[in-house]
């Protein structure tokens, strides 16, 4: 039997992190799959760091990002470039991860060419097309196009069924970011000399007034808790970096860093007391280390963490941010209630499930430890 030709596409650091375990799992079946890895190349420096760490070597690098590129400019460039790749490589499956504009363009190009699309991390929803923008629209459209929907949680799987997706397309596999975490060598929890709080803020929806409100809250917190180190690797986007330097500069206990590579970011997450973030990846990774998360957004496509008690939405509201962070620094009871929550996102075997599904092998859906809710028959083991 000829091998299945798989084209795995990613362009940002989060996509690379979550695609790397899938590429590795497919590579462990050399008699079944022929894998081509394609980087679209939005976040060049950040992408190189994580590729080296996770052993991800692209066969193709499209280098699509240009200075001052609009979303439409990026989408059109990605659509044209991916069409050429599809014609030259003739894959049986194209795999995309997440909800970027290049993931949507790659999926659309594959659909136009009659190539089956597999969507890693399908079914995430906020219900608001403006939050996050443009990711909410991107992922919904990819899920319409995809022949295989690899949902990270039962909630995501249920969301897809509620939208009318064929149950045969929906597979609850867990989140591959947990696989990536468990693959990192020598990762261990450290105890810093002073309490640390990890901060990451970068989403487009926060640009402008919301971001300034968040930064004002962070300044208040750093001034109110001088014995705590506030660790902020600042995203290179000038819409983030400019106001960060303006509002947060000059505070001795608020450290503004260049972006951490993935290994350092995970090390910092493992040793912090809690995280303040608008990042989806941090929301998923923190429960592995028992770290509470205050989410700097009004909505999240990862409500499982909120329901499990490990995450809390505080939005971009200065008072809510200050109150939430202050409570986690002063109340051990509140802190322990969040730190002991069950990880709802994965068990480290999501990529193996995806490989098994594509290979036509038996597999068992992911369920969090201790989960007692009834599973819809459409999402049960097959």
WORA-V560257 format. One record per residue. N is the residue number from 1. SS is DSSP state (helix for helix, strand for strand, loop for the rest). BURIAL is + if it has 9 or more other C-alpha atoms within 8 Angstrom, else -. Layout:
BEGIN
<<N;SS;BURIAL> <N;SS;BURIAL>>
END
This chain:
BEGIN
<<1;loop;-> <2;loop;-> <3;loop;-> <4;strand;+> <5;strand;+> <6;strand;+> <7;strand;+> <8;strand;+> <9;strand;+> <10;strand;+> <11;loop;+> <12;loop;+> <13;helix;+> <14;helix;-> <15;helix;+> <16;helix;+> <17;helix;+> <18;helix;+> <19;helix;+> <20;helix;+> <21;helix;+> <22;helix;+> <23;helix;+> <24;helix;-> <25;helix;+> <26;helix;+> <27;helix;+> <28;loop;-> <29;loop;-> <30;loop;-> <31;loop;-> <32;loop;+> <33;strand;+> <34;strand;+> <35;strand;+> <36;strand;+> <37;strand;+> <38;strand;+> <39;strand;+> <40;loop;+> <41;loop;+> <42;loop;+> <43;loop;+> <44;helix;-> <45;helix;-> <46;helix;+> <47;helix;+> <48;helix;-> <49;helix;+> <50;helix;+> <51;helix;+> <52;helix;+> <53;helix;+> <54;helix;+> <55;loop;-> <56;loop;+> <57;loop;-> <58;loop;+> <59;loop;-> <60;strand;-> <61;strand;+> <62;loop;+> <63;loop;-> <64;loop;+> <65;loop;+> <66;loop;-> <67;loop;-> <68;loop;-> <69;loop;-> <70;loop;-> <71;helix;-> <72;helix;-> <73;helix;-> <74;helix;+> <75;helix;+> <76;helix;+> <77;helix;+> <78;helix;+> <79;helix;+> <80;helix;+> <81;helix;+> <82;helix;+> <83;helix;+> <84;helix;-> <85;helix;+> <86;helix;+> <87;helix;-> <88;helix;-> <89;helix;-> <90;loop;-> <91;loop;+> <92;loop;+> <93;strand;+> <94;strand;+> <95;strand;+> <96;strand;+> <97;strand;+> <98;loop;+> <99;loop;+> <100;loop;+> <101;helix;+> <102;helix;+> <103;helix;+> <104;helix;+> <105;helix;+> <106;helix;+> <107;helix;+> <108;helix;+> <109;helix;+> <110;helix;+> <111;helix;+> <112;helix;-> <113;loop;-> <114;loop;-> <115;loop;+> <116;strand;+> <117;strand;+> <118;strand;+> <119;strand;+> <120;strand;+> <121;strand;+> <122;strand;+> <123;loop;+> <124;loop;+> <125;loop;+> <126;loop;+> <127;loop;-> <128;loop;-> <129;loop;+> <130;loop;-> <131;loop;+> <132;loop;+> <133;loop;+> <134;loop;+> <135;helix;+> <136;helix;+> <137;helix;+> <138;helix;+> <139;helix;+> <140;helix;+> <141;helix;+> <142;helix;+> <143;helix;+> <144;helix;-> <145;helix;+> <146;loop;+> <147;loop;-> <148;strand;+> <149;strand;+> <150;strand;+> <151;strand;+> <152;loop;+> <153;loop;+> <154;helix;+> <155;helix;-> <156;helix;+> <157;helix;+> <158;helix;+> <159;helix;+> <160;helix;+> <161;helix;+> <162;helix;-> <163;loop;-> <164;loop;-> <165;loop;+> <166;loop;-> <167;helix;-> <168;helix;-> <169;helix;+> <170;strand;+> <171;strand;+> <172;strand;+> <173;loop;+> <174;loop;+> <175;loop;+> <176;helix;+> <177;helix;+> <178;helix;+> <179;helix;+> <180;helix;+> <181;helix;-> <182;helix;-> <183;helix;-> <184;loop;+> <185;loop;-> <186;loop;-> <187;loop;-> <188;loop;-> <189;loop;-> <190;loop;-> <191;loop;-> <192;loop;-> <193;loop;-> <194;loop;-> <195;loop;+> <196;strand;+> <197;strand;+> <198;strand;+> <199;strand;+> <200;strand;+> <201;loop;+> <202;loop;+> <203;loop;+> <204;helix;-> <205;helix;-> <206;helix;+> <207;loop;+> <208;loop;-> <209;helix;-> <210;helix;+> <211;helix;+> <212;helix;+> <213;helix;+> <214;helix;+> <215;helix;+> <216;helix;+> <217;helix;+> <218;helix;+> <219;helix;+> <220;helix;+> <221;helix;+> <222;helix;+> <223;helix;-> <224;helix;-> <225;loop;-> <226;loop;-> <227;loop;-> <228;loop;+> <229;strand;+> <230;strand;+> <231;strand;+> <232;strand;+> <233;strand;+> <234;loop;+> <235;loop;+> <236;loop;-> <237;loop;-> <238;helix;-> <239;helix;-> <240;helix;+> <241;helix;+> <242;helix;-> <243;helix;+> <244;helix;+> <245;helix;+> <246;helix;-> <247;helix;+> <248;helix;+> <249;loop;+> <250;loop;-> <251;loop;+> <252;loop;-> <253;loop;+> <254;strand;+> <255;strand;+> <256;strand;+> <257;strand;+> <258;loop;-> <259;loop;+> <260;loop;+> <261;loop;+> <262;helix;+> <263;helix;+> <264;helix;-> <265;helix;+> <266;helix;-> <267;helix;+> <268;helix;+> <269;helix;+> <270;helix;+> <271;helix;+> <272;loop;+> <273;loop;+> <274;strand;+> <275;strand;+> <276;strand;+> <277;strand;+> <278;loop;+> <279;loop;+> <280;helix;-> <281;helix;-> <282;helix;+> <283;helix;+> <284;helix;+> <285;helix;+> <286;helix;+> <287;helix;+> <288;helix;-> <289;helix;+> <290;loop;+> <291;loop;+> <292;strand;+> <293;strand;+> <294;strand;+> <295;strand;+> <296;loop;+> <297;loop;+> <298;loop;-> <299;loop;-> <300;loop;+> <301;loop;-> <302;loop;+> <303;helix;-> <304;helix;+> <305;helix;+> <306;helix;+> <307;helix;-> <308;helix;+> <309;loop;+> <310;loop;+> <311;strand;+> <312;strand;+> <313;strand;+> <314;loop;+> <315;loop;+> <316;loop;+> <317;loop;+> <318;helix;+> <319;helix;-> <320;helix;+> <321;helix;+> <322;helix;+> <323;helix;-> <324;helix;+> <325;helix;+> <326;helix;+> <327;helix;+> <328;helix;+> <329;helix;-> <330;helix;-> <331;loop;-> <332;helix;-> <333;helix;-> <334;helix;+> <335;helix;+> <336;helix;-> <337;helix;+> <338;helix;+> <339;helix;+> <340;loop;-> <341;loop;+> <342;loop;+> <343;loop;+> <344;loop;+> <345;loop;+> <346;loop;+> <347;loop;+> <348;loop;+> <349;loop;+> <350;helix;+> <351;helix;+> <352;helix;+> <353;helix;+> <354;helix;+> <355;helix;+> <356;helix;+> <357;helix;+> <358;helix;-> <359;helix;-> <360;loop;-> <361;loop;-> <362;loop;-> <363;loop;+> <364;loop;-> <365;loop;+> <366;loop;+> <367;loop;+> <368;loop;+> <369;loop;-> <370;loop;-> <371;loop;-> <372;loop;-> <373;loop;-> <374;loop;-> <375;loop;-> <376;loop;-> <377;helix;-> <378;helix;-> <379;helix;+> <380;loop;+> <381;loop;-> <382;loop;->>
END
